[in-house]
Amino acid sequence: MERVKIVVYSQSLIPPAMMSTLLEQLEKQKATLDSEVVRSPEGILAAVESTVLTVLILTLQAKEELVDLLNVLTMVDDRIKSGNLRSIILNGVNHPRVIGLMKTRGAHDIIDYQSTIKAVNHKIKTAFMVVTQNHQRNQSTRNSGSRAGNEGGGSARENRNDHASNIRWLKPVEHPSDFWYVPHVKNLRFVMGRWLVDVLGPGPAAGFWEELKSERQGERGWVWKLRVQSDTEFQPRQGRWIFYGKQPEFSWQRNLWSFVSTVPFLAFYTEDEQAPEFVRFGCVKGKELEAFENSEVSKLFVPKIQASLEASMKLSKNEIESMGYGSTGPSDSSHPEWNDHEGAVGFEFKPKDLRVETRRRSHDRKSPLDTNPALGEHLGLKDVAQPGVSSGKKTFEKIILEIRMESLNGLAISNGLPLRVIELSGERATFEFPRDSLRARDRLLLGVRFRLGEIDRRFSVEWSGHDVQGVEGAGMLAVGNFTGKGQEELRQALFIFDRREAELKDFFTTARGA
C-alpha cells in the first residue's frame, strides 16, 4: 500500500494561527505521517515527484501570491488529472474571482483562513481517502487487464468468456458513430433474469430516446434522437442507434445511461436498412451477452460526452422532460430488486445537486422598506453628514469606481473598455486582460472615475507592470505598482469606497435579520 504524503507550501514566514496549528500538528506526527513544508515552487515539484500519492496544501495569504499559486497548480496538473494528488487551498483572500481562478486550475477544496483546525483536518482526511481510492481503482483496472479496454491480450480475453455472468468480450471495432463507452466490466451484469448495462454516452441535453413500433424477441425498440437535428457532434454519419428493451434511463447520480432488457440489443443501423451495421452489445445466442471492448473512436468521444453532461447539468430533469422530447427516466423513485445498480462504476464527473428546496420559508422577518421609523434607525438610515447619502431621503446613493486604459507605453488608446480588477490598493493593482495583450514592464496610464452622490471625480494614474501570467479560460493576470501622479487621489477614493462598502454590508446584514 502506497503511503500518502502531505506537502505544505507557504510563502509567508508569519502564517495565520490556523496554519501555525497545522504545522505544529504535522511536526508532532512526523514519526507516523510523511509530510514536508516547502517555501518555493521548485521545492513543491521535487516533493511531489518523490511520492506517488500526495495531499498538497497551499496557502494564499495575499493577492500578490496568486500568480505563484496558479503556477504551482499548473506544475502538478498531470498529478491532479491522474487522481493521485488532491489540492487544498487555505485562502485568506475574500474575492470571488480569485476563487474561480483557483478552481479552473484544479483546486479541489478551498478553505477560509477563519475555519477551525478541525475543519481542515476533516478535509485532509477526506483527501487521504480519495487519493487512496483512486490509486486502488487504477491498480485494479490495470490488474484486471482492463476488460472494457484494449489491454490484456488473447489469454485474458479467453478468461473473460468464462465469466459467471456469461459475457463474451470481442475485439474492438472502430465504428465512426460509436460514442458509447463502457467505464468498467462491472457495468454489465445479469440480475434476476434481466441484463443491466450502464454506459457512458451523450447527456440528456444532447438527445433522447423515442419509442418505435418495431420489436425484437418481444422487447420494444427505442431510437436515439438528437435534440438539435443540425448538430453533427454525435452524428458523424447518417444512421441511427436503436436499443431493444426498457426505455433507457439516465442516471443523474452516475452520469450514465442505464439499458435494461432480458435480451438487450444496442446497434447502429444505416438509413433504410433492416439489418444492423454495428452491434455495440447484444444477446445474439440465447442468454449470452456479446460486447465489444472500447474502441479508439469511443475514447475520442469522451471529452465531447463530458461537455454534453455539463450542459445537461444546467437543466433540471423536469426542464428537459418539459421540452416534450421524451423522458430521461426516474431518478429518485425506488427501483424493483432487479433494477439494483449497486456496484456499477460511474463516470468520474461530479454532478450538481439538482434538488429543489421545498421547505417553507419563514415570514416573520420585517421588511427593510417598512415605514416604521424605529426600524429605519437600526438600519443606518437616519440622517448622516457623509457625502453620497442624501440627507432627508434616507437612502444610499449608487457608488461607481471605474478604471479604463488611456495609453500603453505612451501610445494613446481610444475607447478603452473598463478593466477587470482582481486586486486594488493605493500602491499596487492586479488586472485581468485578454491573453497576450500585455507584457511585463509595460507602462499604462489609467483613467479613474469615482462617483458617489454629489462627488464625481475623474483623474489619471500611472501603473507599471512587473509580472504577467496566462490563466486558462480567463485571459491573463498582470501585477504592477502605481507610480507618479494620481496616487493620493486614488487612495482617497479607495478610503471612501471601503467605508461605504462596510456600511452597506452592515445595512444588508441587519435588513435580512442576520
SVG drawing of the C-alpha trace seen along z (x, -y; Angstrom):
<svg xmlns="http://www.w3.org/2000/svg" viewBox="-46 -67 59 87">
<polyline fill="none" stroke="black" stroke-width="0.4" points="0.0,0.0 1.4,-3.4 1.7,-6.0 0.2,-9.4 2.5,-12.4 1.3,-15.8 3.2,-18.7 2.6,-22.2 3.5,-25.3 3.5,-28.6 5.4,-31.8 4.6,-33.7 7.1,-33.4 4.4,-34.6 1.5,-32.2 -2.0,-32.7 -2.9,-31.0 -4.8,-28.1 -1.7,-27.4 0.6,-27.5 -1.5,-24.9 -1.5,-22.7 2.3,-22.9 2.7,-22.0 0.4,-19.1 2.4,-17.7 5.6,-18.1 4.2,-16.0 3.1,-13.3 6.4,-13.2 7.1,-9.6 3.9,-8.2 3.0,-10.7 5.0,-11.6 5.0,-15.4 7.1,-18.2 6.9,-22.0 8.4,-23.9 8.8,-27.7 9.4,-27.7 7.6,-26.4 10.6,-24.4 10.6,-22.7 7.0,-21.6 7.8,-19.8 10.6,-17.9 8.5,-17.0 5.6,-15.8 7.8,-13.8 9.3,-11.9 6.0,-10.1 3.1,-8.5 0.1,-9.8 0.1,-13.4 -2.2,-15.8 -0.9,-19.3 -1.8,-22.1 -1.3,-25.7 -1.7,-29.0 -2.9,-32.2 -2.5,-35.0 -2.4,-38.0 -3.5,-38.6 0.1,-39.2 0.7,-35.5 -2.0,-34.4 0.2,-34.2 2.7,-31.9 -0.1,-29.7 -1.6,-29.3 1.8,-28.4 2.1,-25.7 -1.3,-24.2 -0.1,-24.2 3.1,-22.3 1.1,-19.5 -1.7,-19.4 -0.8,-15.9 -0.9,-14.5 -4.3,-16.2 -5.8,-14.7 -4.5,-11.2 -6.3,-11.4 -3.1,-10.8 -2.9,-14.3 -5.6,-16.3 -5.1,-20.0 -6.4,-22.0 -6.2,-25.9 -6.1,-27.8 -7.5,-31.1 -7.1,-34.4 -8.3,-36.5 -12.0,-37.3 -12.6,-37.7 -15.0,-35.6 -12.9,-36.0 -9.8,-34.7 -11.7,-31.6 -12.9,-31.0 -9.4,-31.2 -8.1,-28.6 -11.0,-26.3 -10.1,-26.5 -6.6,-25.4 -7.7,-22.2 -8.0,-23.3 -10.3,-20.7 -11.0,-22.3 -10.8,-26.0 -10.9,-26.7 -11.2,-30.1 -8.5,-31.2 -11.1,-31.7 -12.0,-28.0 -11.1,-25.8 -8.3,-23.3 -11.0,-20.6 -12.5,-21.5 -9.0,-21.5 -8.3,-18.0 -11.6,-16.7 -10.6,-17.9 -7.2,-16.3 -8.7,-13.0 -11.1,-13.1 -8.3,-13.9 -6.3,-10.9 -9.3,-8.6 -9.9,-10.0 -6.3,-9.6 -6.0,-6.2 -9.3,-5.0 -8.3,-6.5 -4.9,-4.7 -6.6,-1.4 -9.1,-1.8 -6.3,-2.4 -4.3,0.5 -7.4,2.8 -8.2,1.7 -4.6,2.5 -4.5,5.9 -7.9,7.0 -6.5,6.4 -8.9,3.5 -11.7,5.7 -13.6,2.9 -10.3,1.6 -7.8,2.9 -5.3,4.4 -4.7,7.9 -4.1,9.9 -5.7,13.2 -5.4,15.2 -7.1,12.5 -9.9,12.4 -10.4,16.1 -10.7,15.9 -13.3,13.2 -15.5,15.6 -15.7,17.8 -17.3,15.0 -20.2,16.2 -22.5,13.6 -21.9,15.2 -20.4,12.1 -18.3,12.6 -15.9,9.7 -14.9,9.1 -12.1,7.2 -12.9,3.5 -14.3,2.3 -13.6,-1.3 -17.1,-2.4 -17.2,-6.1 -20.5,-6.6 -19.5,-4.6 -20.0,-7.1 -21.0,-4.6 -18.2,-4.0 -18.2,-1.2 -16.3,-2.6 -15.8,0.9 -16.7,4.5 -18.8,4.3 -21.3,2.2 -22.5,5.3 -24.3,7.7 -27.2,10.2 -29.7,9.7 -32.8,11.8 -33.3,12.7 -32.5,9.3 -29.4,7.7 -28.4,4.3 -25.9,2.3 -24.7,-1.1 -22.8,-3.0 -21.4,-6.5 -22.9,-8.4 -24.2,-11.9 -26.2,-13.6 -29.9,-14.3 -29.3,-17.8 -27.9,-16.3 -30.6,-13.7 -33.4,-11.4 -34.9,-8.0 -38.1,-7.8 -40.3,-4.7 -40.5,-2.7 -43.3,-0.4 -40.8,2.4 -39.9,5.2 -37.1,7.8 -37.6,11.0 -40.6,9.4 -38.6,6.3 -39.8,2.8 -37.5,0.7 -36.2,-2.8 -34.3,-5.1 -31.8,-7.7 -32.8,-11.2 -30.8,-14.4 -32.5,-17.4 -30.9,-19.7 -31.0,-17.9 -28.5,-20.2 -25.9,-19.4 -23.5,-16.8 -21.4,-16.5 -22.9,-13.0 -23.9,-12.3 -20.7,-11.8 -22.5,-9.7 -26.1,-9.1 -27.9,-6.4 -29.5,-5.8 -28.9,-3.9 -31.7,-1.6 -32.0,0.3 -34.4,3.1 -35.6,3.4 -37.0,1.0 -36.7,-2.7 -33.1,-3.7 -32.9,-5.9 -30.3,-8.5 -28.8,-8.1 -28.1,-11.6 -26.1,-10.1 -23.6,-8.2 -23.9,-10.2 -24.6,-7.0 -27.4,-5.7 -28.9,-2.5 -30.0,0.1 -32.3,2.9 -33.6,5.9 -34.0,9.7 -32.3,9.8 -30.6,6.4 -29.5,5.2 -27.9,1.8 -27.0,1.4 -26.3,-1.1 -28.5,-1.0 -27.8,-2.9 -30.7,-4.7 -33.5,-2.4 -31.5,0.8 -33.2,3.6 -30.0,5.3 -27.6,3.6 -24.3,2.3 -22.7,2.5 -23.9,4.1 -22.3,2.4 -23.6,5.1 -26.4,7.6 -27.7,11.1 -27.1,12.9 -27.1,16.6 -29.6,17.2 -28.8,15.5 -25.1,14.9 -24.2,11.2 -21.6,10.2 -20.0,6.8 -17.2,5.1 -14.3,3.6 -14.0,-0.2 -12.6,-1.4 -10.3,-4.3 -13.2,-6.1 -15.3,-5.8 -12.4,-7.1 -12.1,-10.2 -15.8,-10.9 -15.3,-11.0 -14.4,-14.8 -17.4,-15.6 -19.6,-13.5 -18.4,-15.3 -19.2,-18.6 -22.8,-17.4 -23.0,-16.2 -22.0,-19.7 -24.7,-21.2 -27.2,-18.7 -26.4,-19.8 -27.6,-23.3 -31.1,-21.9 -33.1,-20.1 -34.6,-16.7 -38.1,-18.4 -36.9,-21.1 -35.5,-18.5 -38.7,-16.5 -40.9,-19.6 -39.3,-20.1 -41.6,-17.3 -38.8,-15.2 -39.1,-12.1 -38.1,-11.1 -34.8,-10.7 -36.4,-8.2 -37.0,-8.3 -34.0,-9.4 -35.2,-9.3 -38.1,-6.8 -37.5,-3.4 -36.5,-0.6 -37.6,3.0 -35.0,5.5 -33.9,6.5 -33.1,2.9 -30.5,2.5 -27.5,0.8 -25.3,1.2 -21.7,1.9 -21.8,0.1 -18.8,-2.2 -20.0,-5.8 -18.3,-8.3 -15.9,-10.5 -17.7,-13.8 -19.3,-15.4 -22.9,-16.4 -24.6,-19.4 -27.3,-18.9 -30.4,-19.3 -32.8,-19.0 -35.2,-21.9 -35.7,-23.2 -39.3,-22.6 -39.0,-23.9 -41.4,-26.7 -39.6,-29.9 -40.3,-31.9 -42.1,-35.2 -41.6,-36.6 -38.8,-39.0 -39.7,-42.6 -39.1,-44.2 -36.3,-46.8 -38.8,-49.0 -41.1,-49.1 -42.3,-52.6 -41.7,-52.1 -39.2,-54.9 -37.7,-52.8 -36.7,-50.1 -35.0,-52.7 -32.8,-53.9 -31.4,-50.4 -30.7,-50.0 -28.4,-53.1 -31.0,-55.2 -31.1,-58.2 -29.6,-61.5 -25.8,-61.5 -23.3,-64.0 -21.5,-61.6 -21.3,-62.8 -23.2,-60.4 -26.1,-59.9 -28.9,-62.4 -29.9,-63.9 -33.6,-63.6 -34.2,-61.0 -32.7,-58.3 -31.3,-56.2 -27.9,-55.1 -26.6,-56.6 -25.1,-54.4 -21.3,-54.2 -19.0,-53.8 -15.3,-53.2 -14.2,-52.6 -10.7,-52.2 -10.0,-52.4 -6.8,-52.2 -5.9,-55.5 -2.4,-54.7 0.0,-51.8 3.8,-52.7 3.0,-56.3 0.6,-55.3 -2.9,-56.7 -5.8,-54.2 -9.2,-55.4 -12.5,-54.0 -10.6,-51.8 -13.0,-49.4 -13.2,-49.2 -10.6,-46.9 -11.5,-43.9 -9.9,-44.5 -8.6,-41.4 -6.8,-43.3 -6.5,-47.1 -4.8,-49.2 -3.3,-52.6 0.1,-51.2 -0.5,-48.2 -3.1,-46.5 -3.7,-43.2 -5.8,-43.4 -7.2,-40.8 -6.5,-41.3 -7.2,-39.4 -4.5,-36.8 -1.2,-38.2 -2.3,-41.8 0.3,-42.9 3.9,-42.1 5.9,-42.5 7.4,-46.0 4.6,-47.6 3.6,-51.1 -0.1,-52.1 -1.8,-55.4 -5.2,-54.6 -8.2,-56.9 -10.1,-56.6 -13.7,-57.7 -15.1,-57.8 -18.7,-58.8 -20.7,-58.9 -23.7,-61.1 -22.6,-64.7 -19.0,-63.6 -17.9,-62.9 -14.1,-62.8 -12.0,-61.9 -8.2,-61.7 -5.3,-59.7 -2.8,-57.5 0.3,-55.7 0.8,-52.0 3.9,-49.9 3.7,-46.1 6.2,-43.7 4.7,-40.3 2.1,-38.7 0.7,-35.2 -1.7,-33.5 -4.7,-31.8 -6.5,-29.0 -10.0,-30.1 -9.6,-33.6 -7.1,-35.6 -4.1,-36.7 -3.3,-38.4 -1.0,-41.4 0.5,-42.6 2.1,-46.0 2.6,-49.2 1.1,-52.7 3.7,-55.4 3.7,-59.2 0.7,-61.4 -2.8,-60.5 -1.8,-58.1 -3.1,-60.4 -6.5,-60.9 -6.8,-57.1 -6.1,-56.5 -8.8,-59.0 -11.3,-57.3 -10.5,-53.9 -10.8,-55.0 -14.4,-56.3 -15.2,-53.2 -14.1,-50.8 -16.0,-52.8 -19.2,-52.8 -18.8,-49.1 -18.6,-48.3 -21.6,-50.5 -23.7,-48.8 -22.6,-45.4 -23.8,-46.3 -27.1,-47.6 -28.0,-44.4 -26.9,-42.2 -29.3,-44.0 -32.0,-44.1 -32.1,-40.3 -32.2,-39.8 -28.8,-38.2"/>
</svg>
